[in-house]
C-alpha cells in the first residue's frame, strides 16, 4: 500500500519591496501552500500572486494566521485576550478567502504561524480561541498543528478535521517540541540528511531528536520553511527522496485525532 504525505511550505511572505523566498519555484514542488494573511507578513499583491500561482498549479491553499506582529515576523509570543485572538483569526481567514475566491480556489485548512503555532501546542486557552475563530468562519476547515501535541486532540474534540505536521528543517526536542530558534542547531541545512530524515518519518513514523533519542511521530504533512536559505533545493530533494521511496505526495485532507 502506497503511503501518502503532504509537502507544504510557508509562502506569500514578501511585503512591498521586501521579497521573501522563491514562491513560484516552490509551488512547483509542494502540494500545499501556507499563505501569509498580512499579520506577520504578506501584502495584498504578494498574497494574490501567490494564491493565483497555487491555483494554477493545483496546490492546496491554507491560511497561515498569526499574531499581529510584522516587525517580529510573528515569532514573538503575545498575551492577547480570547476575544482579540478569535477576531484576529476570523479576520485573516476571511481576507484569504476573498483572495482565493478571486483566483478560483479556496482555503482548505488553517495553520497558525510562528509563536502562535508554538503557543497553542501547549496552551489550551489560546488554542481554544484559534479553534473558535476557525469554527466561526467554516467548521469544515482543517487545522494543521504540530504532530503529537495536545492542540490536535483539542481541535478534533471541537469537531475540526486535523492535519498533523512535522518539520523537515527544524530540530526536535525529546518531548516532541521544536528546538527554539535561539538555540544552536535549531534549523537544519543539509538537504541530503534532511531528505533521509523525512523519508524515515514518512515510512517508519520515526525521527531523531536533538539528543539522539528516537521520537515516534505520525505526520500527515511535512513543512519546509520558505524563508530558509536553500529552501527550494531542500524541498526538491525531499520530494525526490519521498517519491523514490514509494511515498506519494498529495494535499492532506484532514481527519480525526
C-alpha positions in Angstrom: 0.0 0.0 0.0 1.4 3.4 -1.0 1.9 5.9 1.8 0.6 9.4 1.0 2.0 12.5 2.6 1.6 16.2 2.1 4.6 18.5 1.4 3.9 22.2 2.4 5.8 25.5 2.6 5.1 28.9 4.2 4.6 31.3 1.2 3.3 34.7 0.3 5.6 36.3 2.9 7.0 39.2 0.9 6.0 42.7 1.9 6.2 45.5 -0.6 9.8 45.9 -1.9 10.9 43.3 0.6 11.0 39.9 -1.1 10.9 36.6 0.9 11.7 33.2 -0.7 11.0 31.9 -4.2 7.3 31.2 -4.1 6.9 30.4 -7.8 9.5 27.7 -7.8 8.4 26.3 -4.5 4.9 26.0 -5.8 6.2 23.6 -8.4 7.4 21.3 -5.7 4.9 21.3 -2.8 1.4 20.0 -2.6 0.1 22.7 -0.1 0.9 26.3 0.5 0.5 28.0 3.9 -0.2 31.6 2.6 0.5 34.6 4.9 -2.6 36.6 5.7 -1.0 40.0 6.4 -0.5 39.9 10.1 3.1 38.6 10.2 4.0 39.1 6.5 2.4 39.4 3.1 0.9 42.4 1.3 -2.3 42.0 -0.7 -0.5 42.0 -4.1 2.0 39.4 -3.0 -0.7 37.2 -1.4 -2.8 37.4 -4.5 0.1 36.5 -6.8 0.9 33.5 -4.6 -2.7 32.3 -4.5 -3.1 32.6 -8.3 0.1 30.6 -8.8 -1.1 28.0 -6.3 -4.4 27.7 -8.1 -2.8 27.4 -11.5 -0.6 24.5 -10.2 -3.3 22.7 -8.3 -1.7 23.4 -4.9 -4.0 23.4 -1.9 -4.1 26.8 0.0 -4.0 27.1 3.7 -4.5 30.3 5.8 -1.2 31.0 7.7 -2.7 33.0 10.6 -0.5 34.9 13.1 -0.3 37.3 15.9 -0.3 40.9 14.7 3.5 41.1 14.6 5.0 42.2 11.3 8.2 43.6 12.9 8.9 40.3 14.7 7.7 38.2 11.8 5.1 36.6 14.1 7.8 34.9 16.1 7.2 36.8 19.4 4.7 35.4 21.9 1.9 37.7 22.7 -0.5 37.9 25.6 -3.7 38.7 23.7 -7.3 38.3 25.0 -9.5 35.5 24.0 -11.8 37.9 22.1 -9.0 39.6 20.3 -7.4 36.3 19.1 -10.8 34.9 17.9 -11.3 38.1 15.9 -7.8 38.1 14.5 -8.2 34.5 13.3 -11.6 35.3 11.7 -10.2 38.4 10.0 -7.2 36.7 8.5 -9.1 33.6 7.2 -11.7 36.0 5.7 -9.1 38.0 3.9 -7.6 35.0 2.3 -11.0 33.5 1.4 -11.7 36.6 -0.6 -8.4 36.4 -2.5 -8.9 32.7 -3.1 -12.4 33.3 -4.5 -11.0 35.8 -7.0 -8.3 33.3 -8.1 -10.7 30.4 -8.5 -9.6 28.4 -5.5 -10.5 28.2 -1.8 -8.9 27.9 1.7 -8.6 24.3 2.6 -7.1 24.5 6.1 -5.7 26.8 8.7 -2.1 26.7 10.0 -1.1 29.1 12.8 2.3 30.7 12.3 5.4 31.1 14.4 4.9 32.0 18.1 1.1 31.4 17.8 1.7 27.9 16.5 4.1 27.0 19.3 1.9 28.6 22.0 -1.2 26.7 21.1 0.7 23.4 21.0 0.9 23.7 24.9 -1.6 26.4 25.8 -5.3 25.2 25.6 -6.7 28.7 26.3 -5.1 30.3 23.2 -5.8 27.1 21.3 -9.5 27.4 22.2 -9.5 30.9 20.7 -7.9 29.8 17.5 -10.4 26.9 17.2 -13.3 29.2 17.9 -12.2 31.5 15.2 -11.9 28.8 12.6 -15.3 27.3 13.5 -16.9 30.7 13.3 -15.8 31.0 9.7 -16.1 27.4 8.4 -16.1 24.3 10.7 -15.1 22.2 7.7 -11.7 23.8 7.6 -8.9 21.6 8.9 -6.5 22.7 11.5 -2.8 22.0 10.8 -0.7 21.7 14.0 2.4 20.1 15.4 2.3 16.3 15.4 2.0 14.7 18.8 0.7 17.9 20.6 -2.5 18.5 22.5 -3.8 21.1 20.1 -4.7 18.5 17.6 -6.8 16.5 20.0 -8.4 19.7 21.2 -9.3 20.7 17.7 -10.7 17.3 16.9 -12.8 17.3 20.0 -14.2 20.6 18.9 -15.2 19.0 15.6 -12.5 20.3 13.3 -10.6 18.0 10.8 -6.9 17.9 11.7 -3.6 17.7 9.9 -0.6 16.6 11.9 2.6 18.3 10.8 6.3 17.6 11.0 9.1 20.0 10.2 11.9 19.0 7.7 14.3 21.8 8.5 13.9 22.0 12.3 15.5 20.1 15.1 13.2 18.4 17.7 13.5 18.2 21.5 13.0 14.8 23.1 9.5 15.8 24.2 8.4 16.4 20.6 8.5 20.2 20.7 10.8 22.1 18.3 14.2 23.3 19.4 14.0 27.1 19.9 15.4 29.2 17.1 17.5 30.9 19.7 19.5 27.7 20.2 22.3 26.4 18.1 21.3 23.7 15.6 17.6 24.6 15.7 17.5 24.9 11.9 18.8 22.1 9.7 20.6 22.9 6.4 21.9 19.7 4.8 19.4 18.7 2.1 20.6 15.1 1.9 20.4 14.5 5.6 17.0 16.2 5.9 15.6 14.2 2.9 16.7 10.9 4.5 15.2 12.0 7.8 11.9 12.8 6.2 11.8 9.5 4.3 12.2 7.7 7.6 9.5 9.7 9.1 7.1 9.1 6.3 7.8 5.3 6.1 8.5 4.4 9.7 6.9 7.2 11.8 10.3 7.9 13.5 12.5 11.0 13.7 15.8 11.6 15.6 15.6 14.2 18.4 18.5 16.6 19.0 19.8 14.5 21.9 20.0 11.4 19.6 16.8 9.7 21.0 14.1 8.5 18.7 10.7 10.1 18.6 7.6 8.3 17.2 5.6 10.8 15.2 2.7 10.2 12.8 2.6 13.1 10.4 0.2 13.9 7.6 2.3 16.8 6.3 5.9 17.9 6.1 6.9 21.5 6.1 9.9 23.2 4.6 10.1 26.9 5.6 10.1 29.1 2.5 12.2 31.7 4.1 15.2 29.4 5.0 18.3 29.7 2.9 18.3 26.9 0.3 14.7 26.1 0.9 13.8 25.3 -2.7 16.7 22.9 -3.1 15.9 21.2 0.2 12.2 20.8 -0.7 13.1 19.4 -4.1 15.5 16.9 -2.6 12.8 15.8 0.0 10.3 15.4 -2.8 12.8 13.2 -4.8 13.6 11.1 -1.8 9.9 10.5 -0.9 8.9 9.6 -4.4 11.9 7.3 -4.8 11.0 5.6 -1.5 7.4 4.9 -2.7 5.7 7.8 -0.9 3.1 9.6 -2.9 2.8 13.4 -2.4 -0.7 14.9 -2.2 -2.5 17.5 -0.1 -3.7 16.3 3.3 -7.5 16.0 3.6 -7.7 16.2 7.4 -9.0 13.6 9.7 -9.8 12.9 13.3 -7.2 12.6 16.1 
